[in-house]
């Protein structure tokens, strides 16, 4: 498991039926959110790799004019 994947599992989580704050977010928005939660600098050039990782983890997604959106729950 990559460090970025481990970080992803710490903060946003895949859609939960009982969750209240569900959001459709692009992989860049998810990376920006993770950046606010950690002191480490996340490489912007890893967005495509991160998107592939989200697909591999079977995160619910849909295509839009902004790109691929992933359905997540924000954990505060």
Secondary structure as GFF3:
##gff-version 3
##sequence-region A 1 76
A	DSSP	alpha_helix	3	10	.	.	.	ID=ss1
A	DSSP	beta_strand	13	14	.	.	.	ID=ss2
A	DSSP	beta_strand	22	26	.	.	.	ID=ss3
A	DSSP	alpha_helix	27	37	.	.	.	ID=ss4
A	DSSP	three_ten_helix	44	46	.	.	.	ID=ss5
A	DSSP	alpha_helix	47	56	.	.	.	ID=ss6
A	DSSP	beta_strand	61	64	.	.	.	ID=ss7
A	DSSP	beta_strand	67	73	.	.	.	ID=ss8
###
